């Protein structure tokens, strides 16, 4: 049977275009496959995320596996679960195959696994390898340092035009941006295989002070971690900054998580427990220590404790500040400290979190219990407005939840229930089914009571608060014939109580459909349409007083995207996107975006360059458009485009020598018919905004 599998694998090798699937050489083009996959994943979640978000925590595992590919002969199930673009069935089938047939002799045995088609294998190729199993080895000091890897990053970024915040600060040092327009990023990381990770990160945003004022210590944000895996019964040991993710994210999940996307059926979460924190988001992490014990097979016991300072809007700031028992109205999450107002909120409130999780896994069943206690250094007391009637008020909060996951044949069941000490409760349940080989469907139900509060909840939802919401989700992924894929979802939701700018109970929907074609191995394109509807209060002066009635606000987006791998060196990418926003009390607004990318990756020389030219025209901010941009490593660029103009950029990577890499990104946005762009402190004179970013990496 084993020999038969190898014969089948050889046949699959001939059918799958071995030249396209072969491991990339260590050259300027070695990052192409990784970057293309990450681009797809980033765009899939960025469409549901506003603001400047650091996506490093989502893709650190992929980047680590790219630098040190996962040996399938040593892989554990939790290693496979880190490939978040795979469905639960693909992960389960992959693990079943490895358990039955290891050692694996060829990477092309992936073609023998049910649910693994050529695009899936292509996505996995940069991140996995086949080597003899290392088994359990005695660690020596010599081996520890010989096989370890060190990386040091330094990044500089700046907008070349001067913003209003800097000019008014010269006239009055108490106003505008207090710091310099440069942004700096410093990162060091030491890794020994996947066993040990040690590192620190430092970050200064543009406009923040540097070694003076509120930032006398230098950078505005520092982070450090020590993380150890799989030492005797100690599965995970975290010291410093780390993440904790459990179940479906209903009760506790620090950092970002994948939600609704064009990957319509990928809604099941696999919490990784404790992981090192390497991002620069200044709130979505834990600071302290944690440990996961694995006393017997299948049983994980996790305990963690954290204390850090958070930004806070002090309720009586500027009036009669109560230093004995202060209150805060909200917890800002942006981490910007450029002005006196922003610095007044900086690190005002202590946050203590202690908790744990017990998870038991037996064959296809996983059950977990999570408990978390949170204590704030000041009472959280949101503004007394009607839509915040059920909002959490207090200093202490407890959360308890139970999660489960079970696979039975072609069905995957998963869910989580949670309770908060202020009397709220919530539940999510889902099922993923593959009735035939070419079709996968998902159903997902969620209910969050009005009082439910979990400060670090990341369950799939329409509202970021995960409270006062009831919804049903249906997702589909169908591959009827080779080279054709149909995917999408329908999400309907209701809000039983009032919300911000919504002065009565409301309901809405979010629907996405995508048709993808791959006529050849080098050419792929897709058509996508998405429409969202959410009611809002009637705006303007239509009503001068009283509770405003609601009006439906609909946004429709139509996209065509093409990716053409013209040769091993050249790749061409193009997109056209149209958006239409309408509401009942105003004329519809329209917008469009068209761009073309040309990517060159040298085979013989360690050099790669990416250029884009983009044209956009929108009739307002509600029709703004986003597009992922190639950038330096660990920086994920999204620029909101609205009004009328053109944008172009060039990004390049050059390997100076084996241990030194350089990146450059130069971008310019030119607005037509404008003499002033932006507003407030971010106002610029003229029609152009030019941004530059330089990064260096030293490996030793």
Residue pairs with C-beta under 8 A, 6 or more apart in sequence:
2 101
5 101
5 109
5 112
6 105
6 106
6 109
8 111
8 112
9 106
9 108
9 109
9 111
9 112
10 108
12 108
12 111
12 112
13 106
13 108
13 111
15 111
16 108
16 111
16 118
16 121
17 118
17 521
18 108
20 122
20 521
20 522
21 107
21 108
21 118
21 121
21 122
21 125
22 125
23 125
23 126
23 129
24 30
24 32
24 33
24 126
25 603
26 606
27 601
27 602
27 603
27 604
27 605
27 606
28 601
28 602
28 603
28 605
28 606
28 607
28 608
28 653
28 654
28 655
29 568
29 569
29 601
29 602
29 603
29 608
31 66
31 608
31 653
32 571
32 599
32 601
32 608
33 122
33 123
33 125
33 126
34 62
34 63
34 66
34 126
34 127
35 630
36 563
37 62
37 85
37 123
37 126
38 59
38 62
39 628
39 630
40 85
41 58
41 59
41 84
41 85
41 258
42 55
42 58
42 59
42 628
42 636
43 627
43 628
44 258
44 261
44 262
44 263
45 55
45 58
45 256
45 258
45 259
45 261
46 53
46 55
46 626
46 628
46 638
47 261
47 530
47 626
48 259
48 260
48 261
49 256
51 334
52 334
52 638
53 256
53 281
53 636
54 279
54 280
54 281
54 636
55 256
55 636
56 278
56 279
56 280
56 634
56 636
57 243
57 255
57 256
57 277
57 278
57 279
57 281
57 284
58 84
58 255
58 256
58 257
58 258
60 275
60 276
60 278
60 279
61 82
62 82
62 83
62 127
63 633
63 634
64 191
64 194
65 82
65 127
65 128
66 126
66 127
67 149
68 149
68 191
68 193
68 194
69 126
69 127
69 128
69 129
70 79
70 127
70 128
70 129
71 128
71 129
71 130
71 131
71 133
71 134
72 98
72 102
72 104
72 128
72 129
72 130
73 102
73 103
73 104
73 130
73 131
73 132
73 133
74 133
74 134
75 98
77 91
77 95
78 270
78 272
79 194
80 86
80 91
80 94
80 95
81 91
81 270
81 272
82 272
83 91
83 124
83 127
84 258
84 266
84 270
85 123
85 263
85 266
86 94
86 120
86 266
87 115
87 265
87 266
87 268
87 432
87 440
87 477
88 268
88 270
88 405
88 407
88 412
88 414
88 432
89 114
89 115
89 407
89 410
89 412
89 432
89 434
89 440
90 113
90 115
90 116
90 120
91 270
92 364
92 407
92 412
93 113
93 114
93 115
93 116
94 110
94 113
94 116
97 109
97 112
97 113
98 104
101 109
102 133
103 132
103 133
104 130
105 130
106 130
107 125
107 128
107 129
107 130
110 116
110 120
110 121
110 124
111 118
111 121
114 437
115 434
115 437
117 479
118 521
119 518
137 143
144 192
147 192
147 193
148 190
148 191
148 192
148 196
149 190
149 191
149 192
149 699
150 188
150 189
150 190
150 191
150 699
150 700
151 187
151 188
151 189
151 191
151 697
151 698
151 699
152 187
152 188
152 697
152 698
152 700
153 185
153 186
153 187
153 188
153 633
153 634
153 695
153 696
153 697
154 184
154 185
154 186
154 695
154 696
155 183
155 184
155 185
155 186
155 632
155 635
155 693
155 694
155 695
155 696
156 182
156 183
156 184
156 185
156 693
156 694
156 695
157 182
157 183
157 184
157 185
157 206
157 691
157 692
157 693
157 694
158 181
158 182
158 183
158 206
158 691
158 692
159 181
159 206
159 684
159 689
159 690
159 691
160 690
160 691
160 692
161 684
161 685
161 686
161 688
161 689
161 690
162 181
162 684
163 177
163 181
163 207
163 678
163 681
163 682
163 683
163 684
164 176
164 678
164 680
164 681
164 682
164 683
164 684
165 176
165 177
165 207
165 338
165 339
165 680
165 681
165 682
166 176
166 177
166 181
166 207
167 176
168 175
168 176
168 681
169 175
169 176
169 177
169 178
174 340
175 339
175 340
176 339
176 681
177 206
177 207
177 338
177 339
177 681
178 207
178 208
178 209
178 213
178 214
178 338
178 339
178 340
178 343
179 204
179 206
179 207
179 208
179 209
179 210
179 213
179 215
179 338
180 206
180 207
180 209
180 210
181 206
181 207
182 204
182 206
182 210
183 204
183 205
183 206
184 202
184 203
184 204
184 210
184 219
185 201
185 202
185 203
185 204
185 280
185 695
186 201
186 202
186 203
186 219
187 199
187 200
187 201
187 202
187 278
187 634
188 199
188 200
189 197
189 198
189 199
189 278
190 196
190 197
190 198
190 199
191 197
191 198
194 229
195 228
195 229
195 230
195 231
196 227
196 228
196 229
197 225
197 226
197 227
197 276
198 225
198 226
198 227
199 224
199 225
199 276
199 278
200 222
200 223
200 224
200 225
201 221
201 222
201 223
201 224
201 278
201 279
201 280
202 218
202 219
202 221
202 222
202 223
203 219
203 220
203 221
203 280
204 210
204 215
204 218
204 219
204 220
204 221
205 220
205 335
205 336
205 337
205 338
206 338
207 336
207 338
207 339
207 681
208 215
208 220
208 336
208 337
208 338
209 215
209 220
210 218
210 219
211 217
211 218
213 343
214 337
214 343
214 346
215 337
220 335
220 337
221 280
221 282
221 335
223 240
223 241
223 277
223 278
223 279
223 280
223 285
224 240
224 241
225 238
225 239
225 240
225 241
225 242
225 276
225 277
225 278
226 237
226 238
226 239
226 240
227 236
227 237
227 238
227 239
227 242
227 274
227 275
227 276
228 234
228 236
228 237
229 235
229 236
229 237
231 237
233 293
233 294
233 295
234 291
234 292
234 293
234 294
235 273
235 292
235 293
235 294
235 300
236 273
236 274
236 275
236 290
236 291
236 292
236 302
237 290
237 291
237 292
238 274
238 275
238 276
238 289
238 290
238 291
238 304
239 289
240 277
240 287
240 289
241 276
241 277
241 285
241 286
241 287
242 274
242 275
242 276
242 277
242 285
242 286
242 290
242 304
243 254
243 255
243 274
243 275
243 276
243 277
243 285
243 286
244 252
244 253
244 254
244 273
244 274
244 286
244 290
244 302
244 304
244 355
244 357
245 252
245 253
245 254
245 255
245 257
245 269
245 271
245 272
245 273
245 275
245 458
246 252
246 253
246 271
246 273
246 302
246 357
246 359
246 368
246 370
246 401
246 403
247 253
247 269
247 271
247 368
247 370
247 401
247 403
247 416
248 268
248 269
248 271
248 403
248 414
248 415
248 416
248 428
248 430
248 459
248 460
249 257
249 269
249 271
249 416
249 457
249 458
249 459
249 460
250 401
250 403
250 416
250 417
250 418
250 426
250 427
250 428
250 454
250 457
250 459
250 466
251 370
251 372
251 399
251 400
251 401
251 403
251 416
251 418
251 454
251 457
252 355
252 357
252 370
252 372
252 399
252 401
252 454
252 456
252 457
253 269
253 271
253 456
253 457
253 458
253 459
254 284
254 285
254 286
254 456
255 277
255 279
255 281
255 284
255 285
255 458
256 284
256 458
257 269
257 458
258 266
258 269
259 267
259 460
259 461
260 267
260 460
260 473
260 489
260 491
260 510
260 512
262 487
262 488
262 512
262 514
262 528
263 477
263 487
264 442
264 475
264 476
264 477
264 487
264 488
264 489
264 512
265 432
265 440
265 441
265 442
265 475
265 476
265 477
265 487
266 442
266 475
267 430
267 432
267 442
267 444
267 460
267 473
267 475
268 405
268 412
268 414
268 430
268 432
268 442
269 414
270 405
271 368
271 403
273 292
273 300
273 302
273 357
273 359
274 290
274 291
274 292
274 302
274 304
277 285
277 286
279 285
280 335
281 335
282 311
282 335
283 310
283 311
283 331
283 333
283 335
284 333
284 456
285 308
286 304
286 306
286 308
286 353
287 306
287 307
287 308
288 304
288 305
288 306
288 307
288 308
289 304
289 305
290 302
290 303
290 304
290 305
291 302
291 303
291 304
292 300
292 301
292 302
293 300
293 301
293 302
294 300
294 301
295 301
298 360
298 361
298 362
299 358
299 359
299 360
299 361
300 357
300 358
300 359
300 360
300 361
301 356
301 357
301 358
302 356
302 357
302 358
302 359
303 355
303 356
304 353
304 354
304 355
304 356
305 352
305 353
305 354
305 355
306 351
306 352
306 353
306 354
307 350
307 351
307 352
307 353
308 350
308 351
309 347
309 348
309 349
309 350
309 351
310 331
310 347
310 348
310 349
310 350
310 351
311 331
311 332
311 333
311 335
311 345
311 346
311 347
311 348
311 349
312 328
312 330
312 331
312 332
312 345
312 348
312 349
312 378
313 328
313 329
313 330
313 331
313 332
313 345
314 321
314 326
314 327
314 328
314 329
314 344
314 345
314 348
314 378
315 326
315 327
315 328
315 329
315 381
316 322
316 326
316 327
317 344
317 345
325 378
325 379
326 348
326 378
326 379
327 378
327 379
327 380
327 381
328 348
328 349
328 376
328 378
328 379
328 380
328 381
329 380
329 381
329 382
329 383
330 382
331 349
331 380
332 345
336 342
337 343
337 346
338 681
339 681
348 378
349 376
349 377
349 378
350 376
350 377
351 374
351 375
351 376
351 377
352 374
352 375
352 376
352 377
353 372
353 373
353 374
353 375
354 372
354 373
355 370
355 371
355 372
355 373
355 399
356 370
356 371
357 368
357 369
357 370
357 371
358 368
358 369
359 366
359 367
359 368
359 369
360 366
360 367
360 368
364 406
364 407
364 408
365 404
365 405
365 406
366 404
366 405
366 406
367 402
367 403
367 404
368 402
368 403
368 404
369 400
369 401
369 402
369 403
370 399
370 400
370 401
370 402
370 403
371 398
371 399
371 400
371 401
372 398
372 399
372 400
372 454
372 456
373 396
373 397
373 398
373 399
374 396
374 397
374 398
374 399
374 455
375 395
375 396
375 397
376 395
376 396
377 395
378 395
379 393
379 394
379 395
380 392
380 393
380 394
380 395
381 393
382 388
382 391
382 393
386 498
386 503
387 497
387 498
387 499
387 500
387 502
387 503
389 450
389 497
389 498
390 424
390 450
390 451
390 467
390 468
390 497
391 453
392 420
392 422
392 451
392 453
394 422
396 421
397 420
397 421
397 422
397 453
397 455
398 420
398 421
399 418
399 419
399 420
399 421
399 454
400 418
400 419
401 416
401 417
401 418
401 419
402 416
402 417
403 414
403 415
403 416
403 417
404 413
404 414
404 415
404 416
405 412
405 413
405 414
406 412
406 413
406 414
407 413
410 433
410 434
410 435
411 431
411 432
411 433
412 431
412 432
412 433
413 429
413 430
413 431
414 429
414 430
414 431
414 432
415 427
415 428
415 429
415 430
416 427
416 428
416 459
417 425
417 426
417 427
417 428
418 425
418 426
418 427
418 452
418 454
418 457
419 425
419 426
420 451
420 452
420 453
420 454
422 451
422 453
423 451
424 448
424 449
424 450
424 451
424 452
424 453
424 467
425 449
425 452
426 446
426 447
426 448
426 449
426 452
426 454
426 459
426 466
426 467
427 446
427 447
428 444
428 445
428 446
428 447
428 459
428 460
429 444
429 445
430 442
430 443
430 444
430 445
430 473
431 442
431 443
432 440
432 441
432 442
433 440
433 441
433 442
434 440
434 441
435 441
438 478
438 479
438 480
439 476
439 477
439 478
439 479
440 476
440 477
440 478
441 474
441 475
441 476
441 477
442 473
442 474
442 475
442 476
442 489
443 472
443 473
443 474
444 460
444 472
444 473
444 474
444 475
445 471
445 472
445 473
446 459
446 460
446 461
446 469
446 470
446 471
446 473
447 469
447 470
448 459
448 461
448 463
448 466
448 467
448 468
448 469
448 470
449 467
449 468
450 467
450 468
450 496
450 497
451 467
452 466
452 467
452 468
453 467
454 466
457 466
459 466
460 473
461 469
461 471
461 493
462 469
462 471
462 491
462 493
462 508
462 510
462 534
463 469
463 495
463 499
468 495
468 496
468 497
468 499
469 493
469 494
469 495
470 493
470 494
470 495
470 496
471 491
471 492
471 493
471 494
472 491
472 492
472 493
473 489
473 490
473 491
474 489
474 490
474 491
475 487
475 488
475 489
476 486
476 487
476 488
476 489
477 485
477 486
477 487
478 485
478 486
478 487
479 485
479 486
480 486
483 517
483 518
483 519
484 515
484 516
484 517
484 518
485 514
485 515
485 516
485 518
486 513
486 514
486 515
486 516
487 513
487 514
487 516
488 511
488 512
488 513
488 514
489 510
489 511
489 512
490 509
490 510
490 511
491 509
491 510
491 511
492 507
492 508
492 509
493 507
493 508
493 509
493 510
494 505
494 506
494 507
495 502
495 505
495 506
495 507
496 505
497 505
498 504
498 505
499 506
501 536
501 537
502 535
502 536
502 537
502 550
503 537
503 547
503 548
503 550
504 547
504 549
504 550
506 534
506 535
506 550
507 535
508 532
508 533
508 534
508 535
509 531
509 532
509 533
510 530
510 531
510 532
510 533
511 530
511 531
511 532
512 528
512 529
512 530
513 528
513 529
513 530
514 526
514 527
514 528
514 529
515 526
515 527
515 528
516 524
516 525
516 526
517 524
517 525
517 526
518 524
522 564
522 565
522 566
523 562
523 563
523 564
523 565
524 562
524 563
525 560
525 561
525 562
525 563
526 559
526 560
526 561
527 558
527 559
527 560
528 557
528 558
528 559
528 561
529 556
529 557
529 558
529 559
530 556
530 557
531 554
531 555
531 556
531 557
532 554
532 555
533 552
533 553
533 554
533 555
534 552
534 553
535 550
535 551
535 552
535 553
536 550
536 551
536 553
536 583
537 548
537 549
537 550
537 551
538 548
538 549
538 550
538 551
538 584
538 585
539 585
540 585
542 548
542 585
543 549
551 583
551 584
551 585
552 583
552 584
553 581
553 582
553 583
554 581
554 582
554 583
555 579
555 580
555 581
555 622
555 623
556 579
556 580
557 577
557 578
557 579
558 577
558 578
558 579
559 575
559 576
559 577
559 578
560 575
560 576
560 577
561 573
561 574
561 575
562 572
562 573
562 574
562 575
563 571
563 572
563 573
564 571
564 572
564 573
565 571
566 572
568 601
568 603
569 600
569 601
569 602
569 603
570 598
570 599
570 600
571 597
571 598
571 599
571 601
572 596
572 597
572 598
572 599
573 596
573 597
573 599
574 594
574 595
574 596
574 597
575 593
575 594
575 595
575 627
576 592
576 593
576 594
577 592
577 593
577 594
577 625
577 627
578 590
578 591
578 592
579 590
579 591
579 592
579 618
579 623
579 625
580 588
580 589
580 590
580 591
580 623
581 588
581 589
581 590
581 591
581 620
581 622
581 623
582 588
582 589
589 618
589 619
589 620
589 622
589 623
590 618
590 619
590 623
591 616
591 617
591 618
591 619
591 620
591 623
591 624
591 625
591 642
592 616
592 617
592 618
592 625
593 614
593 615
593 616
593 625
593 627
593 641
594 614
594 615
594 616
595 612
595 613
595 614
595 615
595 627
595 647
596 612
596 613
597 610
597 611
597 612
597 630
598 610
598 611
598 612
599 608
599 609
599 610
599 611
599 630
600 608
600 609
600 610
601 607
601 608
602 608
606 654
606 655
607 652
607 653
607 654
607 655
608 652
608 653
609 650
609 651
609 652
609 653
610 630
610 650
610 651
610 652
611 648
611 649
611 650
611 651
612 629
612 630
612 647
612 648
612 649
613 646
613 648
614 627
614 641
614 646
614 647
614 648
615 645
615 646
616 625
616 641
616 642
616 644
616 645
616 646
616 647
617 643
617 644
617 645
618 624
618 625
618 641
618 642
618 643
618 644
620 642
621 642
623 642
624 640
624 641
624 642
625 640
625 641
625 642
626 638
626 639
626 640
626 641
627 638
627 639
627 641
628 636
628 637
628 638
629 637
629 638
629 639
629 649
629 651
629 667
630 637
630 649
630 651
630 665
631 637
631 651
631 663
631 665
631 693
632 651
632 663
632 664
632 665
632 693
632 694
632 695
633 661
633 663
633 695
633 697
635 665
635 693
635 695
637 665
639 647
639 667
639 669
641 647
641 669
643 671
643 672
643 674
644 671
644 672
644 673
645 669
645 670
645 671
645 672
645 687
646 669
646 670
646 672
647 667
647 668
647 669
647 670
648 667
648 668
649 665
649 666
649 667
649 668
650 664
650 665
650 666
650 667
651 663
651 664
651 665
651 666
652 663
652 664
653 661
653 662
653 663
654 661
654 662
655 661
655 662
656 662
658 699
659 698
659 699
659 700
660 696
660 697
660 698
660 699
661 696
661 697
661 699
662 694
662 695
662 696
662 697
663 693
663 694
663 695
663 696
663 697
664 692
664 693
664 694
664 695
665 691
665 692
665 693
665 694
666 690
666 691
666 692
666 693
667 690
667 691
667 692
668 688
668 689
668 690
668 691
669 688
669 689
669 690
670 687
670 688
671 677
671 687
671 688
672 687
674 687
675 685
675 686
675 687
676 683
676 684
676 685
676 686
677 683
677 684
677 686
677 687
677 689
678 684
678 689
